Amino acid sequence: MPEYNTISTEQWQIMLPSDWAQKPQTDGPASFYFESKDGTKGAYISVFTRTNPGSPALADLAAWRDTEIRNLHAMPDHHWEILEEWQHDEGGTAISASDCLDRSANYRIVCLRMTQFPWLVRVSLHDYNCTDYEASKQAFLPLIDSFAPVIE
Protein backbone atom coordinates (compact mmCIF):
# COMPACT_ATOMS: atom_id res chain seq x y z
CA MET A 1 0.00 0.00 0.00
CA PRO A 2 1.54 3.32 -1.06
CA GLU A 3 2.12 6.06 1.46
CA TYR A 4 0.88 9.59 0.75
CA ASN A 5 1.75 13.14 1.71
CA THR A 6 -0.88 15.86 1.86
CA ILE A 7 -0.13 18.95 -0.20
CA SER A 8 -2.29 21.86 0.92
CA THR A 9 -2.90 25.53 1.42
CA GLU A 10 -5.38 27.16 3.76
CA GLN A 11 -8.10 26.56 1.15
CA TRP A 12 -7.53 23.17 -0.58
CA GLN A 13 -5.67 19.87 -0.24
CA ILE A 14 -4.64 16.83 -2.26
CA MET A 15 -2.68 13.70 -1.38
CA LEU A 16 0.26 12.66 -3.54
CA PRO A 17 2.38 9.51 -3.22
CA SER A 18 5.19 10.06 -0.74
CA ASP A 19 7.86 9.19 -3.34
CA TRP A 20 6.79 12.09 -5.58
CA ALA A 21 9.24 14.99 -5.34
CA GLN A 22 8.65 18.65 -5.99
CA LYS A 23 10.52 19.84 -9.08
CA PRO A 24 11.36 23.40 -10.10
CA GLN A 25 8.43 25.18 -11.76
CA THR A 26 8.71 28.48 -13.60
CA ASP A 27 5.03 29.26 -14.21
CA GLY A 28 4.84 31.65 -11.27
CA PRO A 29 4.78 31.71 -7.48
CA ALA A 30 1.43 29.89 -7.27
CA SER A 31 2.49 26.96 -9.47
CA PHE A 32 3.97 23.65 -8.37
CA TYR A 33 5.10 20.45 -10.09
CA PHE A 34 5.55 17.07 -8.43
CA GLU A 35 6.93 13.99 -10.19
CA SER A 36 7.10 10.30 -9.35
CA LYS A 37 10.52 8.83 -8.62
CA ASP A 38 10.57 6.97 -11.96
CA GLY A 39 9.36 10.03 -13.91
CA THR A 40 6.28 8.30 -15.34
CA LYS A 41 3.71 10.37 -13.44
CA GLY A 42 3.40 13.99 -12.43
CA ALA A 43 1.09 16.60 -10.95
CA TYR A 44 0.93 20.26 -11.90
CA ILE A 45 -0.84 22.46 -9.35
CA SER A 46 -1.73 26.10 -10.04
CA VAL A 47 -3.75 28.59 -8.02
CA PHE A 48 -5.59 31.52 -9.57
CA THR A 49 -7.65 34.43 -8.27
CA ARG A 50 -11.24 34.86 -9.40
CA THR A 51 -12.10 38.52 -9.68
CA ASN A 52 -15.87 38.50 -10.33
CA PRO A 53 -17.84 37.50 -7.23
CA GLY A 54 -21.04 37.42 -9.30
CA SER A 55 -19.74 34.82 -11.74
CA PRO A 56 -21.18 31.35 -11.01
CA ALA A 57 -18.53 28.88 -9.87
CA LEU A 58 -19.52 26.13 -12.31
CA ALA A 59 -19.47 28.63 -15.17
CA ASP A 60 -15.91 29.65 -14.24
CA LEU A 61 -14.86 26.00 -14.08
CA ALA A 62 -16.52 25.35 -17.45
CA ALA A 63 -14.49 28.16 -18.98
CA TRP A 64 -11.28 26.62 -17.58
CA ARG A 65 -12.35 23.22 -18.88
CA ASP A 66 -12.98 24.58 -22.37
CA THR A 67 -9.53 26.21 -22.47
CA GLU A 68 -7.81 23.04 -21.23
CA ILE A 69 -9.56 20.81 -23.77
CA ARG A 70 -8.84 23.29 -26.57
CA ASN A 71 -5.14 23.30 -25.55
CA LEU A 72 -5.03 19.48 -25.50
CA HIS A 73 -6.52 19.28 -29.01
CA ALA A 74 -3.99 21.88 -30.21
CA MET A 75 -1.02 19.70 -29.17
CA PRO A 76 0.74 18.48 -32.30
CA ASP A 77 0.91 14.71 -32.81
CA HIS A 78 -1.65 13.99 -30.07
CA HIS A 79 -5.17 12.63 -30.42
CA TRP A 80 -7.07 13.10 -27.18
CA GLU A 81 -10.26 11.33 -26.13
CA ILE A 82 -12.33 12.70 -23.27
CA LEU A 83 -13.20 9.47 -21.45
CA GLU A 84 -15.09 10.88 -18.51
CA GLU A 85 -16.11 14.24 -17.07
CA TRP A 86 -17.88 15.18 -13.87
CA GLN A 87 -18.78 18.27 -11.88
CA HIS A 88 -20.61 19.21 -8.73
CA ASP A 89 -21.27 22.28 -6.63
CA GLU A 90 -22.06 21.89 -2.96
CA GLY A 91 -21.54 24.01 0.09
CA GLY A 92 -20.03 26.87 -1.90
CA THR A 93 -17.33 24.67 -3.45
CA ALA A 94 -17.48 23.70 -7.10
CA ILE A 95 -15.36 20.85 -8.47
CA SER A 96 -15.04 19.58 -12.03
CA ALA A 97 -12.78 17.09 -13.80
CA SER A 98 -11.90 15.77 -17.25
CA ASP A 99 -10.21 12.40 -17.81
CA CYS A 100 -8.30 12.56 -21.11
CA LEU A 101 -6.36 9.84 -22.92
CA ASP A 102 -4.13 9.74 -25.98
CA ARG A 103 -4.08 5.99 -26.61
CA SER A 104 -1.45 6.10 -29.37
CA ALA A 105 0.99 7.96 -27.11
CA ASN A 106 0.06 6.07 -23.90
CA TYR A 107 -0.50 9.46 -22.28
CA ARG A 108 -3.27 10.25 -19.80
CA ILE A 109 -4.13 13.59 -18.22
CA VAL A 110 -6.76 14.09 -15.54
CA CYS A 111 -7.65 17.78 -15.16
CA LEU A 112 -9.13 18.63 -11.76
CA ARG A 113 -10.54 22.07 -10.97
CA MET A 114 -11.95 23.44 -7.72
CA THR A 115 -13.13 26.87 -6.68
CA GLN A 116 -14.52 28.84 -3.79
CA PHE A 117 -14.56 32.59 -4.35
CA PRO A 118 -11.99 34.20 -4.60
CA TRP A 119 -9.64 31.31 -5.51
CA LEU A 120 -9.54 28.58 -8.14
CA VAL A 121 -7.07 25.70 -8.03
CA ARG A 122 -6.22 23.51 -10.99
CA VAL A 123 -4.50 20.13 -10.64
CA SER A 124 -3.35 18.31 -13.74
CA LEU A 125 -2.39 14.67 -13.12
CA HIS A 126 -0.19 13.20 -15.85
CA ASP A 127 0.51 9.54 -16.59
CA TYR A 128 3.25 9.74 -19.23
CA ASN A 129 3.33 5.95 -19.65
CA CYS A 130 -0.33 4.91 -19.52
CA THR A 131 -0.09 1.45 -21.07
CA ASP A 132 -2.85 0.14 -18.78
CA TYR A 133 -5.75 2.57 -18.37
CA GLU A 134 -7.37 0.61 -15.51
CA ALA A 135 -4.10 0.51 -13.55
CA SER A 136 -3.69 4.26 -14.13
CA LYS A 137 -7.23 4.86 -12.88
CA GLN A 138 -6.46 2.89 -9.71
CA ALA A 139 -3.19 4.78 -9.17
CA PHE A 140 -4.87 8.19 -9.52
CA LEU A 141 -8.09 7.37 -7.65
CA PRO A 142 -6.72 8.17 -4.13
CA LEU A 143 -5.34 11.47 -5.46
CA ILE A 144 -8.63 12.42 -7.12
CA ASP A 145 -10.67 11.40 -4.07
CA SER A 146 -8.44 13.45 -1.75
CA PHE A 147 -8.81 16.68 -3.77
CA ALA A 148 -11.01 18.77 -1.51
CA PRO A 149 -11.42 22.09 0.25
CA VAL A 150 -9.89 22.44 3.68
CA ILE A 151 -12.75 22.46 6.18
CA GLU A 152 -12.12 24.80 9.06
C-alpha positions as CSV (number, residue, x, y, z in Angstrom):
1,M,0.0,0.0,0.0
2,P,1.5,3.3,-1.1
3,E,2.1,6.1,1.5
4,Y,0.9,9.6,0.7
5,N,1.8,13.1,1.7
6,T,-0.9,15.9,1.9
7,I,-0.1,19.0,-0.2
8,S,-2.3,21.9,0.9
9,T,-2.9,25.5,1.4
10,E,-5.4,27.2,3.8
11,Q,-8.1,26.6,1.1
12,W,-7.5,23.2,-0.6
13,Q,-5.7,19.9,-0.2
14,I,-4.6,16.8,-2.3
15,M,-2.7,13.7,-1.4
16,L,0.3,12.7,-3.5
17,P,2.4,9.5,-3.2
18,S,5.2,10.1,-0.7
19,D,7.9,9.2,-3.3
20,W,6.8,12.1,-5.6
21,A,9.2,15.0,-5.3
22,Q,8.7,18.7,-6.0
23,K,10.5,19.8,-9.1
24,P,11.4,23.4,-10.1
25,Q,8.4,25.2,-11.8
26,T,8.7,28.5,-13.6
27,D,5.0,29.3,-14.2
28,G,4.8,31.6,-11.3
29,P,4.8,31.7,-7.5
30,A,1.4,29.9,-7.3
31,S,2.5,27.0,-9.5
32,F,4.0,23.6,-8.4
33,Y,5.1,20.5,-10.1
34,F,5.6,17.1,-8.4
35,E,6.9,14.0,-10.2
36,S,7.1,10.3,-9.4
37,K,10.5,8.8,-8.6
38,D,10.6,7.0,-12.0
39,G,9.4,10.0,-13.9
40,T,6.3,8.3,-15.3
41,K,3.7,10.4,-13.4
42,G,3.4,14.0,-12.4
43,A,1.1,16.6,-11.0
44,Y,0.9,20.3,-11.9
45,I,-0.8,22.5,-9.4
46,S,-1.7,26.1,-10.0
47,V,-3.7,28.6,-8.0
48,F,-5.6,31.5,-9.6
49,T,-7.7,34.4,-8.3
50,R,-11.2,34.9,-9.4
51,T,-12.1,38.5,-9.7
52,N,-15.9,38.5,-10.3
53,P,-17.8,37.5,-7.2
54,G,-21.0,37.4,-9.3
55,S,-19.7,34.8,-11.7
56,P,-21.2,31.3,-11.0
57,A,-18.5,28.9,-9.9
58,L,-19.5,26.1,-12.3
59,A,-19.5,28.6,-15.2
60,D,-15.9,29.7,-14.2
61,L,-14.9,26.0,-14.1
62,A,-16.5,25.3,-17.4
63,A,-14.5,28.2,-19.0
64,W,-11.3,26.6,-17.6
65,R,-12.3,23.2,-18.9
66,D,-13.0,24.6,-22.4
67,T,-9.5,26.2,-22.5
68,E,-7.8,23.0,-21.2
69,I,-9.6,20.8,-23.8
70,R,-8.8,23.3,-26.6
71,N,-5.1,23.3,-25.6
72,L,-5.0,19.5,-25.5
73,H,-6.5,19.3,-29.0
74,A,-4.0,21.9,-30.2
75,M,-1.0,19.7,-29.2
76,P,0.7,18.5,-32.3
77,D,0.9,14.7,-32.8
78,H,-1.7,14.0,-30.1
79,H,-5.2,12.6,-30.4
80,W,-7.1,13.1,-27.2
81,E,-10.3,11.3,-26.1
82,I,-12.3,12.7,-23.3
83,L,-13.2,9.5,-21.5
84,E,-15.1,10.9,-18.5
85,E,-16.1,14.2,-17.1
86,W,-17.9,15.2,-13.9
87,Q,-18.8,18.3,-11.9
88,H,-20.6,19.2,-8.7
89,D,-21.3,22.3,-6.6
90,E,-22.1,21.9,-3.0
91,G,-21.5,24.0,0.1
92,G,-20.0,26.9,-1.9
93,T,-17.3,24.7,-3.4
94,A,-17.5,23.7,-7.1
95,I,-15.4,20.8,-8.5
96,S,-15.0,19.6,-12.0
97,A,-12.8,17.1,-13.8
98,S,-11.9,15.8,-17.3
99,D,-10.2,12.4,-17.8
100,C,-8.3,12.6,-21.1
101,L,-6.4,9.8,-22.9
102,D,-4.1,9.7,-26.0
103,R,-4.1,6.0,-26.6
104,S,-1.5,6.1,-29.4
105,A,1.0,8.0,-27.1
106,N,0.1,6.1,-23.9
107,Y,-0.5,9.5,-22.3
108,R,-3.3,10.2,-19.8
109,I,-4.1,13.6,-18.2
110,V,-6.8,14.1,-15.5
111,C,-7.6,17.8,-15.2
112,L,-9.1,18.6,-11.8
113,R,-10.5,22.1,-11.0
114,M,-12.0,23.4,-7.7
115,T,-13.1,26.9,-6.7
116,Q,-14.5,28.8,-3.8
117,F,-14.6,32.6,-4.3
118,P,-12.0,34.2,-4.6
119,W,-9.6,31.3,-5.5
120,L,-9.5,28.6,-8.1
121,V,-7.1,25.7,-8.0
122,R,-6.2,23.5,-11.0
123,V,-4.5,20.1,-10.6
124,S,-3.4,18.3,-13.7
125,L,-2.4,14.7,-13.1
126,H,-0.2,13.2,-15.8
127,D,0.5,9.5,-16.6
128,Y,3.2,9.7,-19.2
129,N,3.3,5.9,-19.7
130,C,-0.3,4.9,-19.5
131,T,-0.1,1.5,-21.1
132,D,-2.8,0.1,-18.8
133,Y,-5.8,2.6,-18.4
134,E,-7.4,0.6,-15.5
135,A,-4.1,0.5,-13.6
136,S,-3.7,4.3,-14.1
137,K,-7.2,4.9,-12.9
138,Q,-6.5,2.9,-9.7
139,A,-3.2,4.8,-9.2
140,F,-4.9,8.2,-9.5
141,L,-8.1,7.4,-7.6
142,P,-6.7,8.2,-4.1
143,L,-5.3,11.5,-5.5
144,I,-8.6,12.4,-7.1
145,D,-10.7,11.4,-4.1
146,S,-8.4,13.5,-1.7
147,F,-8.8,16.7,-3.8
148,A,-11.0,18.8,-1.5
149,P,-11.4,22.1,0.3
150,V,-9.9,22.4,3.7
151,I,-12.7,22.5,6.2
152,E,-12.1,24.8,9.1
